[in-house]
Every structure is written in structure tokens, then in C-alpha cells.
Amino acid sequence: MRPFLRVIWRLLAFVGKELIETIRRPGAIVSLILGPFLIMAIFGLGFSGIRRPLETIVVVPPSSRLPATVADYQELAGPALHVADVVGERAEAESRLQAGAVDVLVIAPDDPEGAFRAGKRSTIEIVVDQVDPVEENYATILGSTLADAVNRRIIEQAVEEGQEYAIGAGNEEAAVIPPDVVSAPTEAKLVNLAPLAPTVTSYFGPAVLALILQHLAVTLVSMSLVRERSSGVMELFRISPVTAAEVLAGKVLAYTLLGFVVAGLTMLLLVTFLGVPSFADPGSLALVVGLLLVASIGLGLLIAVISDSERQAVQLALLTLLASVFFSGFVLAIDQFTPPVRAIAYALPVTHGIQLLQDLMLRGTTIHLWQAAALAVIAVVTLVIAWVLLRRNMRTA
């Protein structure tokens, strides 16, 4: 029984040492919490989430016999496109596009009605001048929507003329179905089953919380262990009864406790000051936060044992933060990456933390339980590798 009590006493000593060292540097804790929070607040206040309407020119050749007024096409385009002009010459429109005066050109075919009657397809061109692939896709989608609306107008005109011809020939039943119903027999109606439609701040709030917790755990625990190795403290551990497992266990307990305090303060700031809703069950939320913290601490310890200096540990921690911002789903959805890059993304604790925290806080539940298991696997794998390497270092030091 006494050896067990000694182990517990040493663990508590490690926990106390880590907490005291952290409290002695309050500026680091405040910056790690308030820095991302202030950035999130400025982002939420400054980002409206609404794109400006794309400036659009519709090119309507005189031979097309289509409407040639801005009002007609603006009604078809909707609010996402601003039809700046309707012109008859393509060269004029392309010069304005290349000069940056407009964003999209929609070029109507020469004789769409004649081609339709002949059973042929006409081509409506969508022309953009973009090097940004995201902006190119966005402009193309909106331009295609306008092109579909023009197609419906062409069909309506053909149906109207056909009905007039049939009525003139004595068939009164030809006008039973209106032309606009013939051209578009169905319409889309969006139904969102989510419990709420979050604002930009509400949606990114849980993601920021996950990023803060990972960065805090990785940075603090890696710097703590590297500092002990470079200052000679590890030499004392080597000649004492302390084992590598006890060193790691003490750091995991200390920084998990500290992480829960930071998580609570950050949640309070998000909910109270930024109005981020939370439908999460406290127990489920605590479980996810705990798994995220332990997995992040394991990653930080792994960084520490493979680093030979504080500078290298800081560089690896910053690279981890950079990778987390780009690949975790914080900016771009993970399914937009290729499978090898997705594998890297799923190796980051924050990837799973973002999904689980967003589900729990904004939905109240999650269908991604496998990601909780993934956090546990990341924690076990990183801690075991860190333990093996640290034990080897303590033996050979």
C-alpha cells in the first residue's frame, strides 16, 4: 500500500509544480484565452456573412429576340446578381469584364427560339475572369442560375406562341396549363431541420473553443517538458524514484485540470458576451472537452520529446496551429481535401473537437460518435509513444 501512496504523492507533487509554474506566468494564460476570444469578437462584429451582389452584364444579340431591359433580367437573377447592363455586343462586355468593372457575363445565343423549334440546344455562355477558384465557382453557379432562368423564359415564349396557334386553330383546351408552369413545373423550397440557424459568430464559436484548447495544451505542456530537459531537472528525475510514466501522468493531470478551467472561462465568454447558444448536455460536453484536452496534451508531449530545444518546440507548436487552421475544418470542409490530406486532418485532435463541440452546442447531440473514439485513440497513441521516448531519454541521459 505504501508504494501506491508514494506514487500518488509524487503525482500530486507534479500537478502542484505544473500549476504553480503556470500561475507564475499569468500573461501567457490571459493571452491564450483573451487573444483568440478578442479575435473572434472582432471577426463576428466585422463579418456580415453576406456576399456583395456580383456585377453582371447580359449580352443579348439583336437576333435572339429576347428581352433587352435590365429589369427583366434582374427579376430573373435574384439578389445575388446585380444586372448592371444589357448590351448587344460581346466585345464591349468582355472589355468591361477584363477591366474589372463587372464580375460575370451571361451571353445569350443568337436565335434560341429557332433552335428550340428545330429540336436543337442553344448555348448560354457564362464568362468570368477569376484566378481565385472559390470565386470562380461562386460566380459560375450564380451565372448558371441566371442562365436557367433565361432558359425558362425561352420555353415560356415558345409555349405561349404554341398555345396561341392552337387556340387560333380552334383548340380551346390548349391554354389549360400556363406557360410558366410548363417551363418550370416544380419549384424549390428549403426546409432546415436544425434546431436553429446560427449566426457566423455562433457557428465559429465552438470551433474557436476547440482551437484554443488544443493550442493551449500543446504549447504549455511541450514548453514545460522541454524546459525541464534543458534546465537539468530531468537529470534529477533520472536518479530519483520517479518514472517516465509518473512524469507524463503528472503533466496530463495538471494540464487537463488547467484546460477545464480555461474551457469554462471561454464558454462563459462565448455564451455571455457573444451570445453563442449551447444545447449541450454538461456531461457530454465535459467528456468531449476532456478527450480533446488529453489528446492535445499527448500531442504536446510527443512534440516535446522529439524536440532538442525550446525554439524547436515552439516552431512545431506553431506548425501544428497552422495545420489546424487550414486542415481541421475550421476554414474549409474536410471533404474538400484529397484522401491523403484528410488523413492528416483526422490525426489532429482539433478536427474531431470542432465537429463534436459544434454538434453538441448547436444541435444538442451528435451522430459523429466515432470522432470521440478517434480522440481517445489519438490520446493513447501519442501518450504511449511519448512515454517510450521519454523513458529512453531518462535512461540514457
N, C-alpha and C positions, 0 to 999 in steps of 0.2 A: 504493500500500500504506500510505503514511503517513497519509492521511486516514482510512482504515479503522481504523488503530491508535489514532488520536486519538479517534474515536467510541467505541471500546471503552474507552479510558482514561476518557473522560468518563462513560460508563455506570457503570463501576466506582466512580468518584468519587461519583456519585449514590447508588449502592447503599450505599457506606460511610457517606455522610452520613445517609441514612434510618435505617440500623441504629443508628448512634451516637445519633441523636436519640431513637430508640425506647428504647434501653438506658438513656438518661438518665432515662426515666420508667418505672422498673420496676413502680411501683404500678399503672399502667394495665394493663400486661400481666398482672400477677398477678390483678387484679380481673376482667379479661376472661376468664381461664381458670378461676380458682378460684370466682368468683362463680356462674356457671351450673352448674359442677360441684357445688358445695355445695347449690344449689337442687335439682339433680337427685337428689342423695343423700337429701336430706330428703324429697323427693317420693316416691322409691322406698321409703323406710322407712316413711313415714306413710300411703301409699295402698295399700290392700289389693287394690283392683281388684274387690272383691266388693260388690255392692249388698245392702242390707238387704232382707229379705223385705217385700213390700208388705202392709200390714194390710188384710184383706179381710172383707167381710160378704156372706154369701149369703142372699138373700131367697127363701124357698120358701113360696109361698101354700099354705094347707091343701088347696085343691082340686087342687093339682098331683100329689099322691100320690107325690112324690119323697122320698128320704131327707131327714131333718131333723136329722142329727147332724154335729157339726164333724168327727169322724174320717172320715166318708165323703167329704166334700169336700176335706179336707186330703190324703187319699190321691190324689185326682184332680188337685189343684192342683200338687203337687210343691213343692220347696223355695223357689221364687222368690216364692210367695204364702204368707202366713200367715193361714189362715182363723180369724179371731178369734171369729166368732159366726155362727149360723144363726138367722134370725128370720123371722117370718111376715108382718110389716107393713112396707111400703115406707117409710112416713113416718118411722118410728123410725130406719130405716137411713140415710135421707137426712139427718136431723138430725145424726146422728153423723158423717157424711161432711163436712157443712158446718162442723161444729165442729172438724174436723181430727183426730178420733180414729181415723179409718181412711182408707185411700187409694183403695180400689176397692169398688164394689158390683157384685155379679153377681145379677141379678134373673131368676129362673126364670119361665116362663109359667104361666098358671093351670091348663091341662089339656093338657100336651104329648102325653100318650099318646092322648087322644081325638082331638086334631088329627092326629096321625100316622096313626091308623087311618082317619081321614076323608080322608087324602091331602092334608092341608094342612100348611104350615110354621108352626112356633111361633117366637116371637122371644125370645131371651135377651138382655136389656139389660146393657151394660157402662157403668156410671156412674162418672165421675171428677169431681174439682173441682180442675183444674190450670190455671195460667196459663203454666207452662213447657212449650213444645211438645215438648221431648225427653222430659220426664217423662210428658206426656200419651200420647205414642206408646208408651213403655215399658209404662205401666200398661194401655193398651188391648191391646197384644199379649199380655201375661200374662193379662188378663181373658178375651181371646178363646180362649186355650189352655184355660182352665178351662171356658169355655162349650162348646168342642168335646168336652171330656171328659164334660160333662153330657149332651150330645147322644148320645154313645156309650152312656152308661148308659140313656138313654131307649130307644134301639134295642135294647139288650140285654134290657130288661124286656119290650118288645113281642115279641121273638123267643122268649124263654122262655115267655111265655104262649101264643104260637102253636104252639110245639113241644109244650107240654103238651096243648093242644087236639087237635093232630094225633095224638099218641100215644094219647090217650083215645079217638080215633075209629078206632084200630086200625092207624095208620101208624107202625110201629116205626122206620123209617128217617129220621124227621123230626129225630131228635136226633143225627144223624151229625156235623153241624158245630156246635161250641159257640157260644153266643150272643155271647161276646166276640170270636170270630173273624169272625162275621157283621157285627158293628158296626164292627170295625177290622181288615180283612183284611191290612193292611200296617202295619209299624212303622218308624220312622226310626232309622238307625244312622250316627253321624258318623264319617267317616274323614278325618283330616287328613294330607295328603301332604307338608306342610312338614317340613324336617329336624329341627325342634324346636318346642316350644310355649314361646315366650319369656315371661318374667315381664314385668310392667309396666316395670320398670327396663330390662330388656334391649331391649324394644321401642322405648322412647323414647330410649335411649342414642345410637344413630346420628343421630336427629333433633336431639338437643341438640348433637352434634358439628357437624352442618351449620349449625345456627343460630349457634353460637359462631364458626365460621369466617367466615360471611358478615358478622356484626356486627363482628367484629374488623377484617376487611378494609375494609368500608365506612367505619367510624368513623376508623381510623387514617389511611388514605390521603386521605380527604376533609379531615380536620383538617390534615394535613401540607401539602396544596396550598393550602388557604385561608390558612394561616398564612404561607406564602411570599408569597402575593399581598398580604396586608395588611401584612407587615413590610417590603416593598420589595425582597425578594430577586428577585422576578420582573423588576424593573427592571434588575437586573444581568444576568439571563439575556437580556434583550431586546437589550442592547448587546454581548453576548458571542457567540461562535460557536455556542452551544448552541441547538438547535432544539426546538420543541414535542414532536416525536416522541421526542427523546432524554430530555426531562424525563419524559414518560409511561413510556417504556421502563425508565428507571431505577427509577421507583416500582413498576412492575409486577414487576420482578425482585426488588427489595428486599422488598416485602411478600409476594410469593409464597414467597420463602425463609423469611421470618419465619412465614408461615402454615403451612408444612410443619413447622416446629419446634413451633408451638402444636398442630397436629394430632397430631404424635407424642406430645407430653406428655399431651394429652387422651385419646388412645387408650389410653395406658398407665394412666391413672387409671381409665378406664371398665372396661378388661379386668381390671386387677389388684384394684382396690378395690371395684368394683360388680359384678364377675362378668359383664359383658356379653360374650357369646360373639362370635367372629369367624371365619367360614368363608371370608373374602375372600382372594383371591389378592393378594399385596402389590403386584404391578404394576398390576392393575386398580384396586385401592384408591387407589394413588398417582395414577393417571390421573384418577379421579373427583375426588379432593381438589384436584389441580392445576387442572382445569377449573372447579371450584366457586370456587377462590380467584381465578383470573383474571377470571371473570365478575363476582365480587363486587367486585374491585378496579376493574374497568371501571365498575360502578355507582357506586362511591365517587368515582371521578374525575369522573363525569358530575355527581354532586351538588355536587362542589367547584367546577366551572367555572360552574355556574348560580347559585351562592350568592355573595352580596356581603359576607358576614361569617361569623365563626366561629359566632355564635349561630344563624344560619340553617342552616348546615351541620349543626350538632348537632340542630336540630329536624327536618331532613329525614332524618338518620340514624335518629333515634328513630321517626319515622313509618314508615320502611322496616322497622324492627324490629317495630313494632306490626302492620303489614300482614303481615309474615312469620309472626307468631304466629297470626294469625287465618285467613289465606288459603292458607298453604303446605301444608296437610295435617297440620300439627303437632297441631292440636286437632280439626278436623273434616275428613272426607274431602272431597277436591276435587269429586267428582262430586255432592255435595250442593248445590253452588252453581249459579247460573244461568250460561249460556254467557258473558255479558259479564264477570262476576266471575271465571270460570275463566280468561279471557284475561289478566286482571290477575295471577292466581296464577301462571300459566305464564311471566309476564315476570319473576318473582323467581327468582334463582339458587337460593335455598334450597329451593324447591319441588322442583326436579329433584335437588338434592343429597340431600334426605331420602329420596326414593324409591330412588335408586341406592345410597346407603350402607346403608339398611335391607336391600335385596335382597342386596348383596354380603356384609354382615356376618352376616345371619341366614339366608341361603339359600346363599351361596357363588357365586351367579350372578345374572343379571338378564335379563329379557325386555324391559326398557324402554331399549333402546339409543338410541332416538330422543331420550331425555332427555339423554344425553351430547352428542348433536349439538345439542340446544337450548341447553345451556350454552355450547358453542362459538359459536353464533350470538349469544347474549346478549353474550358477551365481545367479539366482533368489532364488533357494532353499537354498544355503549356506548363502546368504546375509540375507534372512528372518530369518533363524534360529539364525544367529549371532546377528541380531537386537533384537530378542525376549530375548535371553540370556543376552545380554548387558544391555537392559532396566531393566531386573530383577535385575541384579547386581547393577546398578546405584540406583535403588530404595531401595535395602536392604543394601547397603554399609554403 
